[in-house]
């Protein structure tokens, strides 16, 4: 596995962290997380996901 290192300004890094935290509080993120956790147990349809 190859890895690369990038440099991000500190302000931008903290902004990205805040945006990820905001995203994780959304209903869509929770639906997707629930879906990926249970995808092997059951076959889901669009209706199951609320689409």
Rosetta constraint file for C-alpha pairs under 8 A:
AtomPair CA 8 CA 12 HARMONIC 6.59 0.50
AtomPair CA 8 CA 13 HARMONIC 6.19 0.50
AtomPair CA 9 CA 13 HARMONIC 6.20 0.50
AtomPair CA 10 CA 14 HARMONIC 6.33 0.50
AtomPair CA 11 CA 15 HARMONIC 6.22 0.50
AtomPair CA 12 CA 16 HARMONIC 6.15 0.50
AtomPair CA 13 CA 17 HARMONIC 6.34 0.50
AtomPair CA 14 CA 18 HARMONIC 6.26 0.50
AtomPair CA 15 CA 19 HARMONIC 6.21 0.50
AtomPair CA 16 CA 20 HARMONIC 6.19 0.50
AtomPair CA 17 CA 21 HARMONIC 6.27 0.50
AtomPair CA 18 CA 22 HARMONIC 6.21 0.50
AtomPair CA 19 CA 23 HARMONIC 6.12 0.50
AtomPair CA 20 CA 24 HARMONIC 6.17 0.50
AtomPair CA 21 CA 25 HARMONIC 6.69 0.50
AtomPair CA 22 CA 26 HARMONIC 7.08 0.50
AtomPair CA 23 CA 29 HARMONIC 6.75 0.50
AtomPair CA 24 CA 29 HARMONIC 5.76 0.50
AtomPair CA 24 CA 30 HARMONIC 7.16 0.50
AtomPair CA 25 CA 29 HARMONIC 7.16 0.50
AtomPair CA 25 CA 30 HARMONIC 7.50 0.50
AtomPair CA 26 CA 30 HARMONIC 6.55 0.50
AtomPair CA 27 CA 31 HARMONIC 6.15 0.50
AtomPair CA 28 CA 32 HARMONIC 6.21 0.50
AtomPair CA 29 CA 33 HARMONIC 6.06 0.50
AtomPair CA 30 CA 34 HARMONIC 6.04 0.50
AtomPair CA 31 CA 35 HARMONIC 6.06 0.50
AtomPair CA 31 CA 49 HARMONIC 6.77 0.50
AtomPair CA 32 CA 36 HARMONIC 6.17 0.50
AtomPair CA 33 CA 37 HARMONIC 6.19 0.50
AtomPair CA 34 CA 38 HARMONIC 6.30 0.50
AtomPair CA 35 CA 39 HARMONIC 5.67 0.50
AtomPair CA 35 CA 49 HARMONIC 7.49 0.50
AtomPair CA 38 CA 42 HARMONIC 6.72 0.50
AtomPair CA 39 CA 43 HARMONIC 6.60 0.50
AtomPair CA 39 CA 44 HARMONIC 7.14 0.50
AtomPair CA 44 CA 48 HARMONIC 5.87 0.50
AtomPair CA 44 CA 49 HARMONIC 7.43 0.50
AtomPair CA 45 CA 49 HARMONIC 6.80 0.50
AtomPair CA 46 CA 50 HARMONIC 6.33 0.50
AtomPair CA 46 CA 51 HARMONIC 5.25 0.50
AtomPair CA 47 CA 51 HARMONIC 5.65 0.50
